[in-house]
Amino acid sequence: MNTIEIKSSKTKLILLVSGSLIFMILGIFLAVSPHKFASFIFRSVTFIRMVGIVAILFFGLCLIILIKSLLTKKFNLIINEKGIIDNSSYVSVGAIFWSDINSIKKIDVMSTKFLLINVKDPNKYLNKESGIKRKILERTYKTYGTPISISSNTLSYNFDELEKAISKYYNEYKSAPK
């Protein structure tokens, strides 16, 4: 089989960058002028300001990550006879060998499709990471039983085709040595 190399979708990334920028700007307005947004529901100016600060921090981080993805020239996902090289998101773990994988399962979370890659030794992938990325992977592991999930949200590839390709390669090479 040939190697499948998938880049990010520039259109999807530009839309995500635009959305992050809009929410970050809204956060700035909430943080700088919370009294303009105070209403009978949220009268607390302090609460509104805190929401604004959290929005600035979260969407600012998203903006940095998305711009970095937008400017990269590398392939975001590579599927070959050795395994999957996943660089498709902030919480990607890099190389995943077919021999490390127990199973692959599709799930839907709030209308977003993910492939959960169940591996024999999740700690092998968790121990490679640190900081926020490790915390997110640990949360994914607690929730889904694996730290590794792949979505086609930012890829220039259809999810169903991605699922078929990964399943086909997995079934072909799962018992092959590294």
N, C-alpha and C positions, 0 to 999 in steps of 0.2 A: 504494500500500500504506500501511497505517497504521503508526504508530510502536508498537513493542513496548517496554513499560517493565516491568522486572522488579525487584522488591525482594528483599531477603534473607529467608530463611526463619527466623523467630524461633525456631522449634522446633529447627532444626538448629544455630543459633548457641548456644542455651541448652545443648544437649548438648555442643557443643565447649567452651564456657566451663566447664561442669561437669568435663569431662575434663581440661582444662588446670589447673583449680584442684586437682583430686585429685593430679595428677602434681607440681604445685608443692609441695603439702603433703608428699607423699612425699619430694621433694627436700629439704625443710626437715628432715624426720626423718633422712634420710641424712647431711646436713651437720652437724646438731647432735649426733646420737648414732650415729656410724658403727660403734662397737664392738658395738652391738646387732644389727647386720646382718652382721657379719663371720662368715664360715663357712669351711669347709675349701676352698672354691673361691676366694673372694676374701678372703684374710686381711689384705690391706693396708687398714688403716683410712684411710690417706691417699687411696687410690684411691676408696674408697667415699665419702669426704667430697667429693672432686672431682666424682664423678658427681652427688652431691646438689647441689653448687653449679651445675654445668652445667644440671641439671634446673630449678633455681630460676630461673636466667637465661633459659633457653629458654622454659619454660612461662609464666614471668612476662611475657615479651614477647608470647607468643601470647595470654595473657589480656588484656593491654592492647589489642591489636589487635582481638580478638574483641569485647570490651566496647564499643570505639569503633564497630565495625560494628553491634552490637546497638542502640546508641543513635541511630544515624543515621536520618534521615527520608528521605534521598535514595534515588533508584533506583540499584541497583547495576549494572544493565546496561540500556542503551538501544540498540535496533536501529532504524534508520530509513534513509531514502533516501540519506543522506550517508555512513553507516558505522555503526560500533559505538562506543559510549561505555562503556568497561569500568572500573568501580570495584568489581568483585566480590571483589577480594582485595588483600592488602598489595602484591603485585607487579603490580598492574594498571597499564596505561600510559595510561589515559584514552581520548582520541579516536583511532580508527583508521579512516581513510577507505577506502572500497571501492577507490578508484583506487590506494591504496598496497599492496593485497593481491595477492599472486601466486596463492596457493592456500590451501585450508583442509583440514586432515587430522585425523581422529579417531585418538587412541591410547589405550591402556589402560596405566596404570602402577599395579601392585599393586592391582588391582580398582577404581581410580579412573579415570574417563573424562575426557579432556581434548580440547579442540579446539586444535590448533596453527595459529596464524594466520601463515603465511609472508608476510613483507612484502618489498617491493622494496629498501628501505633500512633494515636492522635498526639501523644506527648512529643513525638519526634518533630512534629510540625509546630506545636505550641512553644517548645523550648527554643526554637530558632528565632522567635520574635520577642520584642520587649515593648514596654510602654502601652500607649493607647491601642496600638494594633494587637498586642497580645491580649488585652482586656476584651476587645471585640471578638477575637477568635475564641477566647474562653467562654464568653457569653453564647456564641454560636454553638460551641461544643455542649454546653449545659442544656441549651434549648433543643438542639437537633441530634445530638449524639455524635457529631463530627464537627471539627473546626473549619472544614473546607466546603465552600459553596461557590458555585459559578453561575453567573447570570449573563445574559447577552445584552443587558441594558445599554452598555456603552460600546458594544461590538457591532461591526458591520456584518452581522451574520444573524440569520433567523434562529430563534431558540429551538424550534422543533428540529431543524437541520443540525444544529449543534448537538442536541441530545442524541440524534441518530448517529452522527459521526463518532462521538465519544463512546457510545455503546458498542458500535461496530469495532472500533479499535480495541476497546477493553476486552470484548469477547475473543478477538483474534490474538491478542498479546498478553492476556492476564497471567499466563503461566510462563511467559518468557523471562529469562534472567535479565537483571539490570544491565 
